[in-house]
Structures are given as C-alpha cells and as structure tokens.
Amino acid sequence: MRIRFKNIPYFFSVLLVIILFSCKNSKKEEQHKTEKTATELKWSERMLISEMKRFPESWMLDFHTKPKWSYPNGLVLMAAKRVYDETQKEEYFNYIYSYPDTMVNSKGEILTYSFDKANLDMLKSGDVLLYLYDKTKEERFLKAIQTLRKQIDIQPRTTDGGFWHKKRYTHQMWLDGLFMAEPFYAKYTSMFNKGDEATKAYNDIVHQFDLIQKHTKDPVTGLLYHGWDESKEQAWANKETGTSPNFWSRAMGWYGMAIVDVLDNFPKNHPGRERLIAYLNEFSEALVKVQDQKTGLWYQVLDQGNRDGNYLEATGSSMFAYAFAKGANKGYLPKKYKNIALKAYNGILNNLISVENGVVNLNQCCAVAGLGGNPYRDGSYEYYVNEQIRSNDPKGTGAFILASLELDK
C-alpha cells in the first residue's frame, strides 16, 4: 500500500520539500554573501551598485520610464566614471557607455534634445560624451558634442553677458545653470580650443561666476539667492534687486560643485582662476554659519532651520560635503574644510542613509524645485518646503558618490 500526498507519491513529496528547502537556504546564503561583500566595499561603490539595481538601464536614472536626454544622468554617470577610474570594473564603464549609446544615433543626433529650447540643463550630460569620445573616438559622439557646444554660442544672454537659464526663462540666471554648463564648457575648451579662442572661452566661463556673485550674493549672510531676473518682471523677483526671495540648499550646492569641477579644466595661469577660488572660499564661509551643528547637515531653506516644515535635506548636504572635501583636497580651501566635510558626511550616514537587503538608500531628498513656470513657482519658503520629498533622487546619490570618493570612505 502506497501513502499519497495530494495524489503525489510520498517519496516525491518529501524529495520536493527537501529541494525547495535547499534552494531557499542557498538563496539566503547567497544574499548573505552579497550583503557581506557589499559592506566591505567603499560607500561610493555601494551606492553606484545600488543605483544600478534601481535603474538597470542608465537612461532610467531620475526615475525615467523612457529614454530622455537629461542632466541627472550626467551627474550620476560622471560620478560612476570616478568609481570606474578607481576600480577598473568593466560593468561600471558599460553602464556609463550605455546612456549615450542609447541616446545618440549614428548621425550624431541626440534623441529628445531640442537645440532651439536653449536649455542649459541639457549641457550637463555632455560631460559624459566628452569622456567617452576621449576613450572611444566615436564620430557620432563628437558630432553630438559639437551640437551642444553650438548651443553655448546661441544661448540668450542678459545685457551684461550672463546665460539665461533657458530660452523660455527670459532674462534669468539661476545658480543651477553654472553646474549644468560651465564644467562642460571648460572641458570642451581644454580639449578642442587653443590660443585666443581658448582664452576667450575661459574669460566667458569666469564671467558667468562673476555675474552670479554680483547679482545673487546677499551682502549680509554671504549666501546666494536661487535666481536673478534682470527684468524684475517675474512675480518671484525682488523689485529692487531682481533676486528670488530665498536661499535654496541645492541651488547653492550646484554652484559649489560647479566651481570645484570647472577648476579641473581651468588654466593655472588664467587670472580668473584666483577669483573662482576666492568665490569658493566666500561660499564655504557663508555655508558653515548655517550648518546644523548637531547633525552637520543643512536645511532645505538654508537660513531658516527653526521654522515649521523645514527639514535637513540630503542633496544639498551631499553637494556641500563634496565641494568642501574636494576644495580642501585640491588646496582651494583651508584644510579645516576637510573636517567640516567629514562632519557633514557622517551626518548623512547617521541620519539620511538606510540599507535594505544590501541596497543603499539616500533619504530626504527634495525631488525638484525651480522658479516660475506653470504651475507657477514663487520661490517662497512655503514653496520650497512643500515640494516633493523622495528617496534616492539622483541629484543626491550622484553627489553622495562624489563626496564618498573625496573622503575615501
């Protein structure tokens, strides 16, 4: 007589249970092994691996559901480039390469990019093209680079020569635009221009920083307002100065990263170099005064930490940690800023990082913020603190990777 279990012979029932149990245990052991291996890596690599798990295709960065030419991809992939330089792991290079490989066709046309919109944000991923063209010499990448460089030539400007942030944001300079455009502009110039042509370009680059200092710096706090409207027509613009009403953490983060990254490709004998370093020092001094002393982090609205609704924000804090650490490492800032960066970085680890099944998350990121547009963004305190907050925004994860590399953590 046979004992049956749901019409399956008893022997096979037991065998099936043993196999399933073994597979489950094997999976657990593999997961444990993966998590153990991950914790032995530096935070920069752990975050990059986590980004690759969240966004298996590099065009997905910033939660895209279809391929799009966009600036967060450029930030994260240039951070990935730094990780690749350190580890030489081919999967990281492939992840970087796959973005322009998807977005640039055989004719060198950039998919979803509009030249006529003259949007400075679209220059950021040009950094990736410059890096990959230098490595691969693919003609399509060069053509795409040249298209982005031509945008600089037709970019609308204020009467004193400052780039409008976008063609549709008339008469406006934003801090964001310095990071989006100037590192690309400087790197392109170092690769392709010589003599008077190069000098003219470097003069133009430093001029953009001169204008931001002139028009957005608050003489009392030393902090920089998010934007400036030369026409003073925008509802958010101060009718006397043209500045927006508040100091947004990430806007100043963009500016600080712009300076330290531009200096990578700025001639040592150019007189504007010392001005850029001076601006970085002024920027850093102002930020230290509004750093939260308990956590080492910075608030979404920098100078109003005690107000209801304000919160310690991850993207700006990561950007400041990077700018301070790189500035100190390169000798642009006094050595004390390395310790200030470390305090901020530890604050991020202790308050804003969580790890689930080996995947690293960066929490309390402002998803997006801007000025004007439709629906209208008025730059008020209430506006900034009520924008969407999410985890793993690439504007934060990219900066976190860069800060991790500078602090060698």
N, C-alpha and C positions, 0 to 999 in steps of 0.2 A: 504494500500500500504506500502511495506517494503522498507527502504533505505538500499542499499547494498554497501559494500566497497570491491572491488575485489572479488565479489561473496561470501564474508563472511558477515553474518548478522551484522548490525551496532552495535548492543548491544555487541556482542562478540569482535568486533574490538576495541571498547572503553575499554572493560574489559582487553583485551590483552595488550593495551597500558599502562593501569594502573599497571598491574602486572609487565611488563617489567621495567617501571619507578621505581616501588617499589624495584625490585631486584637490579637495578643499584644503587639506593640510599643506599640500605642495604650493597652492596659491598663496596661503598665509605666509609660508616660509619665504616665497619669492617676494611678496610685498614687504615683509620684514627686512629682507636683504636689501631691497630697493631703498627703503626708508633709511636703513643704517648707512648705506653708501651715500645717500643724499646728504646726510648730516655731516659727513666727512668732507664734503665739498665746501668751497667758499660761497658766501651768500650771493655773490654775483652770478655764479654758475647755477646755483639752486634756483634763483629767480628766473634766469633765462630758460632753464629746463621747464619750470612751471608755466612760463608764458607759452612755450612750445606745446605743452599739453593742453592749455586753454585754447590756443589758437593754432591748430595743426598746420594750417597754411598761413604764411606770413602776411598775406593780404587780409586776413581776418582780424589782425590786431586792431584795437579800438572797437571790437565787437561788430565788425562789418559782416554783413550777410552775403555780400557780393563784392568782387574786386573794385577797389576805389583808390585813386591816387590821393594820398592824404599825408599830413605831417606826422601824426603819432607813429606811423610805420617807420618813418625816417629816424625818429628819436630812438626807438627800441632797437632797430637794426644796426644803428651805429654803436649803440651800447653792446649789442651782440658781436659786432666787429672787434671791439676791445676784448671781449671774452675769448673770441676765436684767436686773436693775436697771442693771448696768454696760454691757451690750452692746445691750439692747433687741432681741435676736434672737427673732423670734416662735416659732421651733421650741422654744426653751427654755421659754417660757411654756406652749406647748401640751403639752409633756412634763409640766410641773408639774400643769396642769389635768386631764390625763387620769387621774391617780390618783383624786382624789375624784369625778371624773365617772364612773369605773367603780365606785367603792366606795359611793357614796351614791345611793340610789334617789330616785324622785320624791316619796316621802313623807318624805324626810329620814332614813331608816333607814340605818345603817352596816352594810354586809354583813360578816359573820363576826365582828362585835364583840359581846361579851356584857357588858351593863351589870352583871349580877349577879356577875360574877367580880371586880369592883372591882380591876382590874389597872392600876397607874399607867402601865405601858408604853404602854397604849392611848391615853393623852392626847397623846403626842408628835406624832402626825400631825394633831392638832387645830390645830397651828400653821399647817399648810397650809390648813386650812379657814378659819381667821381671815383669812389673807392673801387667799384667793380670794373670800371673802364681801365683804371690803372693796372688792375690784376689781369684782365682778360683781353683788352684791346678790341672788344666787340664794337663794330662800327655803329650798330643801332643805339648803343648806349651813348656814344659820342654825339650822335645826332640829337638825341633826347636832351643831353646836357646843353648843347648849343641852343636849343629851343628855350630852355629855362633861363639861360644867360641873356638871351634876347629880350626876355620879359623885363629884366632889370633896365634895359635901355628904354623901354616904352612905359615903365611904371609911372603913373601920375605922381606929381610931387607938390609939396607945399611951396609957397613963394620963396622960402629960404632953402629949398632943396631936399626936404625930408620926404621919404617914400610914404605915400598913402598906404594904409594897411591893405585895402582892397579898392578897386576902381569904384565900387558902389558905396564905400565908406569915404565919402568925399572930404577932402581937407583934413583927414585924421591920421595921426601917428599913434600907434599902440606899442607898449613895451614888447608885446608878443612878437611883433614884426622883426625886431632886432635878432632874435634867435632863429626865426624862420629864414631870413635872407642872408644875414651877414657872414655866418660861417661858410655857407655855400659860395658866396661872392668872393671871400678871401681865399678859399681853397682853389676855386677856379682860376683866380688871378695868379696864384703861386704856380699852378700847373701850366697855364697857357699864355700868360702875358709877360712881356719884358719891357724894360726901358720906360719911356714916358707913358706908355699905355698902362703899365702896371702901377706906376706912381699915381696916375690919375685915379685909378680904381681904388687904391689904398686910401687916398685922400677922401674919396667919396664914402668909403666904409666908415672911417673915423668920424666923418661929418655927421653921419646918422646918430652916432653916440653923443656927439657934441649937442645936437639939437634936442635929443631926449633929455639930456642934463639941463639944458637951457629952459625947456618948456614944461617938463613934468616934475622937476625936483622941488619938493616942499622946503622952503628956507628954514623952517622951524625944526622939523623932525629929520630932515635929510632923506626921507622916504620918497619914492617915486609914485606918482599917480598912474593909474592904469592907462589912461589915454589923454590925448590933447587934440582939440578941434580948433584949427586955425581960424575957421569962420565964426566960431562961437554960436553957430546956429542950432546945434544939437541940444535937445532938452536936458541931456546929462552934463552939458558943458557949463562951467563957471563963466558968467557973462563978462568977467574982467580978465581972467587968465586963460580960459578955454579948456581947463583941465577937468577931468572927471572927478567925482566927489570923494572917492575912497582909495585906500591902498590895498590892493588885492594881492594876496600871498603869491599865487602862481605867476602873476604878471611880473613881479619883481624877480621871481625865480627864473623866468625866461630871460630876463635882462642879465642877471648874473652869469648864467650859463653861456649866454651869447658872448660876453667879454672873455671868459676863460677859453672858450673854444675858438674865437676869432684870433686870439693871440698865438694859437698853434701855427697859424699861417700868415703872421704879420711880421714884416721885416724888422729886425732888431735896430736898424739904423734909421727907421722912419720916425720923425718927431711925434707923430700921433700915438706911437706905442706907449710912451710915458703917460700921455693923457688917459689912455684906456686903463692903465694900471692905477692911476690916481682915482679914476671913477670907480674902479673895483674896490679900492680902499674906503672911499666915502660910502659906497653902497653897503659894505660889510659893517662899518661902524654904526650906521643907522639901524641895521637889522639886529645887531647884538642888543641894542637898547630895548627892543620889543620881543626878544626871545623869552619864552616862558621858562623861568628859572627852575621850576620843579621838574619839568619833563625834558627841557632842551628843545622843544618843538616850537612851531609858530602857528598863530591863529589864521583862519581864513581871511578875516579882515584884520590886518596886522596890528593895528594900534588900539583895538577895542576888545581886548580879551575878556574884559569883565562884563560885557553886555550879553543879555539873553540871546540865545540862538547861535552865538559864535562857537567855533569848535577848532580843535587842533587838527590841522589839515595836512594830509600826507604828501601831496605832490609838491607843494611849496617847500615843505620841510626837507624833502629828499633833494630838491634842487639846491637849496641853500647849503646842505651838507656837502654836496658835490662841488659847488662853486668855492666854498671855503677850503675844502681839502685840496682841491686841485690848485687853487690860488696859493696856498701855503707850500705845497709840494714843488711848485714851479718857481717859488721865490717872489711872486707878485704881492703876497700878503705876509705880514709878520707870522712867525712860527706859532704864536698863540692860537691862530685860527684853525690849526690842525686839531687842537684840543676842543675848540668850540664845535668844530665839525663832528668830532667823535662824540661829544655830549649829545648833539642832535641825532646822530646815527643810533646811539644807544637808546635814545628816546623813541625812535622809530621801532627798533627791535622790541622794546619793552611795552609799547603802547599801541602800535599800529600793525604789527606783523602777527599773523597766525599761520599755523601749519596744519593741514589736514591730509592724512594719508601721504605724507611726503611732499605735498604741493604747497608752495609758499604763497600766501595772500597778503597784499598790502591794502589795509582798510582805511576808511575815512578819507577817500579821495573826492574832491569836487569834480564832477563829471565834465562840466563845461561852464564857461562864463564869458560874456562879451559885453559890447556896448551897442545900443541902437538896434537896428534890425526890426523884424516883425515875427512874433510879438516883441514889443519894444523893451529893451533892457536899459534901465535908467541909471545903473551904477550905484544905486543906493545901498546902504547897509543891509536893508531887508532883502534886496535882490540877491546879493552875494550869499547870504547865509541860508537862503531858501532854494538855491539851485540844487539839482540832484546830487546826492552823495552816493558813491558806489565803491565797491572793492575792485582792485586790480585795473584801475584806469592806467593805460599805457604811458600817459604823461608822468605818472608817478613811478611805475615799475621800471621804465627806462632810466629815469633819474636815480632810482634806488640802485640799479645795477652799476651805474657810473660812480655813485658815491661809494659803493662797496669796493670797487676796484681801486679808487684813490686811497681808501683807508685800509686796503688789503685785508678785508675781513671775509 
